[in-house]
Amino acid sequence: MQQEIDFTAGGAHSIKVFRTYNSLNGAWVHNFSSRLDFASGSVVVIKGDSGASAYTEKSGVYTSVSDIGKLSYDGVNSQWIYNSVDRSTYFYSAIGKLIKVSNPDGGNVTLNYVVGSSSTRIQLSDEYENIVELEEDSRHQLLSMKSKDFMVNYTYNSSGMLSRVAKSNGGVEMVRSYKYESPSSDKFLTGILNERGIVYASWEYDSLGRAVSSKHANESQKTEITYGTGYSTVINSLGRKSIYHYEVIGGIQKITSIEGEPTSNCPYSNSTYTYNDRGLVLTKTDAKGLITTYEYNDRGFEISRTEASGTTLARTTTTEWDPDRFLPIRVIEPNRVTVYSYDNQGRELTRQSTSR
């Protein structure tokens, strides 16, 4: 996944605009393009990072087999509310259009739309009086962005792929370029040139569209990947090799084991994993044969974790969660108990630990 930050307003919790590249269709979607799609029998949360999760309704409760986020419908205000695992809250209109984003540590961004014949204009505003105007095409790719003296223009090639991003601030223009030169498809991103015209990052793909190499300038962070049936072999920039074995669980590809010498960058080599039908880890066995077991509540949150399970070294940690938010309220460890409290925005107010 490649992300590019285009704009950050002043303030720790103010507006930030970034794009995420999706190699499946070649589109760069921005983080305010999240929306709901009402498919037959389900509601699909389409996220601003190209991900999507389907929720089905039963007795007024929406659940997903692939996402532990919480989706609900507020009939009083005729809006949908999605609480994500990063504790951000997304508000959608009755027809699924994103209308507000609340950040976990404070700060709200409100969206207003003007729909045209070939593009849509979106005005972002926050409580710090920042205003950012976006223009997007039908694929939710940005065409332009402006805020005060800052402006960004996006150019696309004849195949509809983003090729140029020109940022202008106080009359000074800086240009970033994108290349799609894979023989496999003109939708595959193969290179990014930075504002000095130097190759910043590059990728190569096989005939099936799978990335086989990734590197940054001067060969730093170089990764090479080869694929087999149910596994892939990864060689990092230090020449260390790891083999990842996969299975499809709950419709999602999950790692079932990793072969390779553990390092500080990859401490879980020579480990194996099992999952439940929701794709949540049930057991992890490390290189020494020690097993960690996990238990979850109905929301998919970890409520118990036992390290070195079945041995005299067993160590269990249990967690109690806020009933409506992604916030732990009580954590019980072998040697202490920690209790948390939060304000209405989910910001931590108190943390009290006692020995046991």
Contacts in CASP RR format, 6 or more apart in sequence:
PFRMAT RR
TARGET T0000
AUTHOR 0000-0000-0000
METHOD contacts of the structure
MODEL  1
MQQEIDFTAGGAHSIKVFRTYNSLNGAWVHNFSSRLDFASGSVVVIKGDS
GASAYTEKSGVYTSVSDIGKLSYDGVNSQWIYNSVDRSTYFYSAIGKLIK
VSNPDGGNVTLNYVVGSSSTRIQLSDEYENIVELEEDSRHQLLSMKSKDF
MVNYTYNSSGMLSRVAKSNGGVEMVRSYKYESPSSDKFLTGILNERGIVY
ASWEYDSLGRAVSSKHANESQKTEITYGTGYSTVINSLGRKSIYHYEVIG
GIQKITSIEGEPTSNCPYSNSTYTYNDRGLVLTKTDAKGLITTYEYNDRG
FEISRTEASGTTLARTTTTEWDPDRFLPIRVIEPNRVTVYSYDNQGRELT
RQSTSR
1 20 0 8 1.000
1 21 0 8 1.000
1 49 0 8 1.000
1 50 0 8 1.000
2 20 0 8 1.000
2 21 0 8 1.000
2 189 0 8 1.000
2 192 0 8 1.000
2 201 0 8 1.000
3 18 0 8 1.000
3 19 0 8 1.000
3 20 0 8 1.000
3 21 0 8 1.000
3 49 0 8 1.000
4 18 0 8 1.000
4 19 0 8 1.000
4 21 0 8 1.000
4 28 0 8 1.000
4 165 0 8 1.000
4 176 0 8 1.000
5 16 0 8 1.000
5 17 0 8 1.000
5 18 0 8 1.000
6 17 0 8 1.000
6 18 0 8 1.000
6 19 0 8 1.000
6 142 0 8 1.000
6 145 0 8 1.000
6 152 0 8 1.000
6 165 0 8 1.000
6 167 0 8 1.000
7 15 0 8 1.000
7 16 0 8 1.000
7 17 0 8 1.000
7 132 0 8 1.000
7 145 0 8 1.000
7 147 0 8 1.000
7 150 0 8 1.000
7 152 0 8 1.000
8 14 0 8 1.000
8 15 0 8 1.000
8 16 0 8 1.000
8 17 0 8 1.000
9 15 0 8 1.000
9 16 0 8 1.000
9 126 0 8 1.000
9 128 0 8 1.000
9 130 0 8 1.000
9 132 0 8 1.000
9 147 0 8 1.000
10 128 0 8 1.000
10 130 0 8 1.000
11 128 0 8 1.000
12 105 0 8 1.000
13 103 0 8 1.000
13 105 0 8 1.000
13 106 0 8 1.000
13 107 0 8 1.000
14 107 0 8 1.000
14 126 0 8 1.000
14 128 0 8 1.000
14 130 0 8 1.000
15 109 0 8 1.000
15 124 0 8 1.000
15 126 0 8 1.000
15 130 0 8 1.000
15 132 0 8 1.000
16 31 0 8 1.000
17 30 0 8 1.000
17 31 0 8 1.000
17 32 0 8 1.000
17 124 0 8 1.000
17 132 0 8 1.000
17 134 0 8 1.000
17 145 0 8 1.000
18 30 0 8 1.000
18 31 0 8 1.000
19 28 0 8 1.000
19 29 0 8 1.000
19 30 0 8 1.000
19 31 0 8 1.000
19 142 0 8 1.000
20 28 0 8 1.000
20 29 0 8 1.000
20 30 0 8 1.000
20 31 0 8 1.000
20 48 0 8 1.000
20 49 0 8 1.000
20 50 0 8 1.000
21 27 0 8 1.000
21 28 0 8 1.000
21 50 0 8 1.000
21 189 0 8 1.000
22 28 0 8 1.000
22 29 0 8 1.000
22 50 0 8 1.000
23 187 0 8 1.000
23 188 0 8 1.000
23 189 0 8 1.000
23 205 0 8 1.000
23 209 0 8 1.000
23 211 0 8 1.000
24 50 0 8 1.000
25 139 0 8 1.000
25 187 0 8 1.000
26 161 0 8 1.000
26 187 0 8 1.000
26 188 0 8 1.000
26 189 0 8 1.000
27 50 0 8 1.000
27 139 0 8 1.000
27 140 0 8 1.000
27 141 0 8 1.000
28 141 0 8 1.000
28 142 0 8 1.000
28 162 0 8 1.000
29 48 0 8 1.000
29 49 0 8 1.000
29 50 0 8 1.000
29 139 0 8 1.000
29 140 0 8 1.000
29 141 0 8 1.000
30 48 0 8 1.000
30 134 0 8 1.000
30 136 0 8 1.000
30 140 0 8 1.000
30 141 0 8 1.000
30 142 0 8 1.000
31 48 0 8 1.000
31 49 0 8 1.000
32 48 0 8 1.000
32 98 0 8 1.000
32 101 0 8 1.000
32 109 0 8 1.000
32 111 0 8 1.000
32 122 0 8 1.000
32 124 0 8 1.000
32 134 0 8 1.000
33 46 0 8 1.000
33 48 0 8 1.000
33 98 0 8 1.000
33 136 0 8 1.000
33 140 0 8 1.000
34 45 0 8 1.000
34 46 0 8 1.000
34 47 0 8 1.000
34 48 0 8 1.000
34 90 0 8 1.000
34 98 0 8 1.000
35 46 0 8 1.000
35 92 0 8 1.000
35 96 0 8 1.000
35 97 0 8 1.000
35 98 0 8 1.000
36 43 0 8 1.000
36 44 0 8 1.000
36 45 0 8 1.000
36 46 0 8 1.000
36 80 0 8 1.000
36 92 0 8 1.000
36 96 0 8 1.000
37 43 0 8 1.000
37 44 0 8 1.000
37 46 0 8 1.000
37 52 0 8 1.000
37 96 0 8 1.000
38 44 0 8 1.000
38 96 0 8 1.000
39 54 0 8 1.000
41 56 0 8 1.000
41 57 0 8 1.000
42 54 0 8 1.000
42 55 0 8 1.000
42 56 0 8 1.000
42 57 0 8 1.000
43 54 0 8 1.000
43 55 0 8 1.000
43 56 0 8 1.000
43 57 0 8 1.000
43 62 0 8 1.000
43 71 0 8 1.000
43 80 0 8 1.000
44 52 0 8 1.000
44 53 0 8 1.000
44 54 0 8 1.000
44 55 0 8 1.000
45 52 0 8 1.000
45 53 0 8 1.000
45 54 0 8 1.000
45 55 0 8 1.000
45 67 0 8 1.000
45 71 0 8 1.000
45 82 0 8 1.000
46 52 0 8 1.000
47 53 0 8 1.000
53 64 0 8 1.000
53 66 0 8 1.000
53 67 0 8 1.000
53 69 0 8 1.000
54 64 0 8 1.000
54 66 0 8 1.000
55 62 0 8 1.000
55 63 0 8 1.000
55 64 0 8 1.000
55 67 0 8 1.000
55 71 0 8 1.000
56 62 0 8 1.000
56 63 0 8 1.000
56 64 0 8 1.000
62 70 0 8 1.000
62 71 0 8 1.000
62 72 0 8 1.000
62 73 0 8 1.000
64 71 0 8 1.000
65 250 0 8 1.000
65 251 0 8 1.000
65 277 0 8 1.000
65 278 0 8 1.000
65 279 0 8 1.000
66 250 0 8 1.000
66 251 0 8 1.000
66 252 0 8 1.000
66 278 0 8 1.000
66 279 0 8 1.000
67 85 0 8 1.000
68 85 0 8 1.000
68 299 0 8 1.000
68 300 0 8 1.000
68 301 0 8 1.000
69 82 0 8 1.000
69 83 0 8 1.000
69 84 0 8 1.000
69 85 0 8 1.000
69 299 0 8 1.000
69 326 0 8 1.000
70 82 0 8 1.000
70 83 0 8 1.000
70 299 0 8 1.000
70 324 0 8 1.000
71 80 0 8 1.000
71 81 0 8 1.000
71 82 0 8 1.000
71 83 0 8 1.000
72 80 0 8 1.000
72 81 0 8 1.000
73 79 0 8 1.000
73 80 0 8 1.000
73 81 0 8 1.000
74 80 0 8 1.000
74 81 0 8 1.000
78 93 0 8 1.000
78 94 0 8 1.000
79 91 0 8 1.000
79 92 0 8 1.000
79 93 0 8 1.000
79 94 0 8 1.000
79 99 0 8 1.000
80 91 0 8 1.000
80 92 0 8 1.000
80 93 0 8 1.000
80 94 0 8 1.000
80 96 0 8 1.000
81 89 0 8 1.000
81 90 0 8 1.000
81 91 0 8 1.000
81 92 0 8 1.000
82 89 0 8 1.000
82 90 0 8 1.000
82 92 0 8 1.000
83 89 0 8 1.000
83 325 0 8 1.000
83 326 0 8 1.000
84 90 0 8 1.000
84 326 0 8 1.000
85 326 0 8 1.000
86 104 0 8 1.000
86 326 0 8 1.000
87 104 0 8 1.000
87 325 0 8 1.000
87 326 0 8 1.000
87 327 0 8 1.000
87 346 0 8 1.000
88 101 0 8 1.000
88 102 0 8 1.000
88 103 0 8 1.000
88 104 0 8 1.000
89 101 0 8 1.000
89 102 0 8 1.000
90 98 0 8 1.000
90 100 0 8 1.000
90 101 0 8 1.000
90 102 0 8 1.000
91 98 0 8 1.000
91 99 0 8 1.000
91 100 0 8 1.000
91 101 0 8 1.000
91 102 0 8 1.000
92 98 0 8 1.000
92 99 0 8 1.000
93 99 0 8 1.000
97 113 0 8 1.000
98 111 0 8 1.000
99 110 0 8 1.000
99 111 0 8 1.000
100 108 0 8 1.000
100 109 0 8 1.000
100 110 0 8 1.000
100 111 0 8 1.000
101 108 0 8 1.000
101 109 0 8 1.000
101 111 0 8 1.000
102 108 0 8 1.000
102 345 0 8 1.000
103 109 0 8 1.000
104 345 0 8 1.000
104 346 0 8 1.000
104 347 0 8 1.000
105 345 0 8 1.000
105 347 0 8 1.000
106 345 0 8 1.000
106 347 0 8 1.000
107 126 0 8 1.000
107 127 0 8 1.000
108 126 0 8 1.000
108 127 0 8 1.000
109 124 0 8 1.000
109 125 0 8 1.000
109 126 0 8 1.000
110 124 0 8 1.000
110 125 0 8 1.000
110 126 0 8 1.000
111 122 0 8 1.000
111 123 0 8 1.000
111 124 0 8 1.000
112 122 0 8 1.000
112 123 0 8 1.000
112 125 0 8 1.000
113 120 0 8 1.000
113 121 0 8 1.000
113 122 0 8 1.000
113 123 0 8 1.000
114 120 0 8 1.000
114 121 0 8 1.000
114 123 0 8 1.000
115 121 0 8 1.000
118 137 0 8 1.000
118 138 0 8 1.000
119 135 0 8 1.000
119 136 0 8 1.000
119 137 0 8 1.000
119 138 0 8 1.000
119 143 0 8 1.000
120 135 0 8 1.000
120 136 0 8 1.000
121 133 0 8 1.000
121 134 0 8 1.000
121 135 0 8 1.000
122 133 0 8 1.000
122 134 0 8 1.000
122 135 0 8 1.000
122 136 0 8 1.000
123 131 0 8 1.000
123 132 0 8 1.000
123 133 0 8 1.000
123 134 0 8 1.000
124 130 0 8 1.000
124 131 0 8 1.000
124 132 0 8 1.000
124 133 0 8 1.000
124 134 0 8 1.000
125 131 0 8 1.000
125 132 0 8 1.000
130 147 0 8 1.000
131 147 0 8 1.000
132 145 0 8 1.000
132 146 0 8 1.000
132 147 0 8 1.000
133 144 0 8 1.000
133 145 0 8 1.000
133 146 0 8 1.000
133 147 0 8 1.000
134 142 0 8 1.000
134 144 0 8 1.000
134 145 0 8 1.000
135 142 0 8 1.000
135 143 0 8 1.000
135 144 0 8 1.000
135 145 0 8 1.000
136 142 0 8 1.000
136 143 0 8 1.000
137 143 0 8 1.000
141 154 0 8 1.000
141 156 0 8 1.000
141 162 0 8 1.000
142 152 0 8 1.000
142 154 0 8 1.000
143 153 0 8 1.000
143 154 0 8 1.000
144 151 0 8 1.000
144 152 0 8 1.000
144 153 0 8 1.000
144 154 0 8 1.000
145 151 0 8 1.000
145 152 0 8 1.000
146 152 0 8 1.000
149 169 0 8 1.000
149 170 0 8 1.000
149 171 0 8 1.000
150 167 0 8 1.000
150 168 0 8 1.000
150 169 0 8 1.000
150 170 0 8 1.000
151 167 0 8 1.000
151 168 0 8 1.000
151 169 0 8 1.000
152 165 0 8 1.000
152 166 0 8 1.000
152 167 0 8 1.000
152 168 0 8 1.000
153 165 0 8 1.000
153 166 0 8 1.000
153 168 0 8 1.000
154 162 0 8 1.000
154 164 0 8 1.000
154 165 0 8 1.000
155 162 0 8 1.000
155 163 0 8 1.000
155 164 0 8 1.000
155 165 0 8 1.000
155 166 0 8 1.000
156 162 0 8 1.000
156 163 0 8 1.000
157 163 0 8 1.000
157 180 0 8 1.000
159 180 0 8 1.000
159 186 0 8 1.000
159 187 0 8 1.000
161 178 0 8 1.000
161 180 0 8 1.000
161 186 0 8 1.000
161 187 0 8 1.000
162 178 0 8 1.000
163 177 0 8 1.000
163 178 0 8 1.000
163 179 0 8 1.000
163 180 0 8 1.000
164 175 0 8 1.000
164 176 0 8 1.000
164 177 0 8 1.000
164 178 0 8 1.000
165 175 0 8 1.000
165 176 0 8 1.000
165 177 0 8 1.000
165 178 0 8 1.000
166 173 0 8 1.000
166 174 0 8 1.000
166 175 0 8 1.000
167 173 0 8 1.000
167 174 0 8 1.000
167 175 0 8 1.000
167 176 0 8 1.000
168 174 0 8 1.000
174 195 0 8 1.000
175 195 0 8 1.000
176 192 0 8 1.000
176 193 0 8 1.000
176 194 0 8 1.000
176 195 0 8 1.000
177 192 0 8 1.000
177 193 0 8 1.000
177 197 0 8 1.000
178 189 0 8 1.000
178 191 0 8 1.000
178 192 0 8 1.000
178 193 0 8 1.000
179 189 0 8 1.000
179 190 0 8 1.000
179 191 0 8 1.000
179 192 0 8 1.000
179 193 0 8 1.000
180 186 0 8 1.000
180 187 0 8 1.000
180 188 0 8 1.000
180 189 0 8 1.000
180 190 0 8 1.000
181 190 0 8 1.000
181 191 0 8 1.000
182 188 0 8 1.000
182 190 0 8 1.000
182 204 0 8 1.000
182 205 0 8 1.000
182 209 0 8 1.000
184 205 0 8 1.000
184 206 0 8 1.000
184 207 0 8 1.000
184 208 0 8 1.000
184 209 0 8 1.000
185 205 0 8 1.000
185 209 0 8 1.000
188 203 0 8 1.000
188 205 0 8 1.000
188 209 0 8 1.000
189 203 0 8 1.000
190 202 0 8 1.000
190 203 0 8 1.000
190 204 0 8 1.000
190 205 0 8 1.000
191 199 0 8 1.000
191 200 0 8 1.000
191 201 0 8 1.000
191 202 0 8 1.000
191 203 0 8 1.000
192 199 0 8 1.000
192 200 0 8 1.000
192 201 0 8 1.000
192 202 0 8 1.000
193 199 0 8 1.000
193 200 0 8 1.000
194 200 0 8 1.000
198 217 0 8 1.000
199 217 0 8 1.000
200 216 0 8 1.000
200 217 0 8 1.000
201 214 0 8 1.000
201 215 0 8 1.000
201 216 0 8 1.000
201 217 0 8 1.000
202 213 0 8 1.000
202 214 0 8 1.000
202 215 0 8 1.000
203 211 0 8 1.000
203 213 0 8 1.000
203 214 0 8 1.000
204 211 0 8 1.000
204 212 0 8 1.000
204 213 0 8 1.000
205 211 0 8 1.000
205 212 0 8 1.000
206 212 0 8 1.000
206 227 0 8 1.000
208 227 0 8 1.000
210 225 0 8 1.000
210 227 0 8 1.000
211 225 0 8 1.000
212 224 0 8 1.000
212 225 0 8 1.000
212 226 0 8 1.000
212 227 0 8 1.000
213 222 0 8 1.000
213 223 0 8 1.000
213 224 0 8 1.000
213 225 0 8 1.000
214 221 0 8 1.000
214 222 0 8 1.000
214 223 0 8 1.000
215 221 0 8 1.000
215 222 0 8 1.000
215 223 0 8 1.000
215 237 0 8 1.000
216 222 0 8 1.000
219 237 0 8 1.000
220 237 0 8 1.000
221 237 0 8 1.000
222 236 0 8 1.000
222 237 0 8 1.000
223 234 0 8 1.000
223 235 0 8 1.000
223 236 0 8 1.000
223 237 0 8 1.000
224 234 0 8 1.000
224 235 0 8 1.000
225 232 0 8 1.000
225 233 0 8 1.000
225 234 0 8 1.000
225 235 0 8 1.000
226 232 0 8 1.000
226 233 0 8 1.000
227 233 0 8 1.000
230 245 0 8 1.000
230 246 0 8 1.000
230 247 0 8 1.000
231 243 0 8 1.000
231 244 0 8 1.000
231 245 0 8 1.000
231 246 0 8 1.000
232 243 0 8 1.000
232 244 0 8 1.000
232 246 0 8 1.000
233 241 0 8 1.000
233 242 0 8 1.000
233 243 0 8 1.000
233 244 0 8 1.000
234 241 0 8 1.000
234 242 0 8 1.000
234 243 0 8 1.000
234 244 0 8 1.000
235 241 0 8 1.000
236 242 0 8 1.000
236 265 0 8 1.000
236 266 0 8 1.000
238 263 0 8 1.000
240 260 0 8 1.000
240 261 0 8 1.000
240 263 0 8 1.000
240 266 0 8 1.000
241 260 0 8 1.000
242 258 0 8 1.000
242 259 0 8 1.000
242 260 0 8 1.000
242 266 0 8 1.000
242 269 0 8 1.000
243 258 0 8 1.000
243 259 0 8 1.000
243 260 0 8 1.000
244 255 0 8 1.000
244 257 0 8 1.000
244 258 0 8 1.000
245 255 0 8 1.000
245 256 0 8 1.000
245 257 0 8 1.000
245 258 0 8 1.000
245 259 0 8 1.000
246 253 0 8 1.000
246 254 0 8 1.000
246 255 0 8 1.000
246 256 0 8 1.000
247 253 0 8 1.000
247 254 0 8 1.000
247 256 0 8 1.000
248 254 0 8 1.000
249 275 0 8 1.000
249 277 0 8 1.000
249 279 0 8 1.000
250 277 0 8 1.000
250 278 0 8 1.000
250 279 0 8 1.000
252 279 0 8 1.000
254 273 0 8 1.000
254 275 0 8 1.000
254 279 0 8 1.000
255 273 0 8 1.000
256 272 0 8 1.000
256 273 0 8 1.000
256 274 0 8 1.000
257 271 0 8 1.000
257 272 0 8 1.000
257 273 0 8 1.000
258 266 0 8 1.000
258 268 0 8 1.000
258 269 0 8 1.000
258 270 0 8 1.000
258 271 0 8 1.000
258 272 0 8 1.000
259 269 0 8 1.000
259 270 0 8 1.000
260 266 0 8 1.000
260 269 0 8 1.000
260 270 0 8 1.000
261 269 0 8 1.000
261 270 0 8 1.000
262 268 0 8 1.000
262 269 0 8 1.000
262 270 0 8 1.000
262 287 0 8 1.000
263 269 0 8 1.000
268 284 0 8 1.000
268 286 0 8 1.000
269 287 0 8 1.000
270 286 0 8 1.000
270 287 0 8 1.000
271 284 0 8 1.000
271 285 0 8 1.000
271 286 0 8 1.000
271 287 0 8 1.000
272 284 0 8 1.000
272 285 0 8 1.000
273 281 0 8 1.000
273 283 0 8 1.000
273 284 0 8 1.000
273 285 0 8 1.000
274 281 0 8 1.000
274 282 0 8 1.000
274 283 0 8 1.000
275 281 0 8 1.000
275 282 0 8 1.000
276 282 0 8 1.000
276 296 0 8 1.000
278 296 0 8 1.000
278 300 0 8 1.000
280 294 0 8 1.000
280 296 0 8 1.000
280 300 0 8 1.000
281 294 0 8 1.000
282 293 0 8 1.000
282 294 0 8 1.000
283 291 0 8 1.000
283 292 0 8 1.000
283 293 0 8 1.000
283 294 0 8 1.000
283 309 0 8 1.000
284 291 0 8 1.000
284 292 0 8 1.000
284 294 0 8 1.000
285 291 0 8 1.000
285 292 0 8 1.000
286 292 0 8 1.000
290 307 0 8 1.000
290 308 0 8 1.000
290 311 0 8 1.000
290 313 0 8 1.000
291 308 0 8 1.000
291 309 0 8 1.000
291 310 0 8 1.000
292 305 0 8 1.000
292 306 0 8 1.000
292 307 0 8 1.000
292 308 0 8 1.000
292 309 0 8 1.000
293 304 0 8 1.000
293 305 0 8 1.000
293 306 0 8 1.000
293 309 0 8 1.000
294 302 0 8 1.000
294 304 0 8 1.000
294 305 0 8 1.000
295 302 0 8 1.000
295 303 0 8 1.000
295 304 0 8 1.000
295 305 0 8 1.000
296 302 0 8 1.000
296 303 0 8 1.000
297 303 0 8 1.000
297 321 0 8 1.000
299 321 0 8 1.000
301 319 0 8 1.000
301 321 0 8 1.000
301 326 0 8 1.000
302 319 0 8 1.000
303 318 0 8 1.000
303 319 0 8 1.000
303 320 0 8 1.000
303 321 0 8 1.000
304 316 0 8 1.000
304 317 0 8 1.000
304 318 0 8 1.000
304 319 0 8 1.000
305 316 0 8 1.000
305 317 0 8 1.000
305 318 0 8 1.000
306 314 0 8 1.000
306 315 0 8 1.000
306 316 0 8 1.000
306 317 0 8 1.000
307 313 0 8 1.000
307 314 0 8 1.000
307 315 0 8 1.000
307 316 0 8 1.000
308 314 0 8 1.000
308 315 0 8 1.000
315 333 0 8 1.000
315 334 0 8 1.000
316 334 0 8 1.000
317 331 0 8 1.000
317 332 0 8 1.000
317 333 0 8 1.000
317 334 0 8 1.000
318 331 0 8 1.000
318 332 0 8 1.000
319 328 0 8 1.000
319 330 0 8 1.000
319 331 0 8 1.000
319 332 0 8 1.000
320 328 0 8 1.000
320 329 0 8 1.000
320 330 0 8 1.000
320 331 0 8 1.000
321 327 0 8 1.000
321 328 0 8 1.000
321 329 0 8 1.000
322 328 0 8 1.000
322 329 0 8 1.000
322 342 0 8 1.000
325 342 0 8 1.000
325 346 0 8 1.000
327 340 0 8 1.000
327 342 0 8 1.000
327 346 0 8 1.000
328 340 0 8 1.000
329 339 0 8 1.000
329 340 0 8 1.000
329 341 0 8 1.000
330 337 0 8 1.000
330 338 0 8 1.000
330 339 0 8 1.000
330 340 0 8 1.000
331 337 0 8 1.000
331 338 0 8 1.000
331 340 0 8 1.000
332 356 0 8 1.000
334 356 0 8 1.000
335 355 0 8 1.000
335 356 0 8 1.000
336 353 0 8 1.000
336 354 0 8 1.000
336 355 0 8 1.000
336 356 0 8 1.000
337 353 0 8 1.000
337 354 0 8 1.000
337 356 0 8 1.000
338 351 0 8 1.000
338 352 0 8 1.000
338 353 0 8 1.000
339 350 0 8 1.000
339 351 0 8 1.000
339 352 0 8 1.000
339 353 0 8 1.000
340 348 0 8 1.000
340 350 0 8 1.000
340 351 0 8 1.000
341 348 0 8 1.000
341 349 0 8 1.000
341 350 0 8 1.000
342 348 0 8 1.000
342 349 0 8 1.000
343 349 0 8 1.000
END
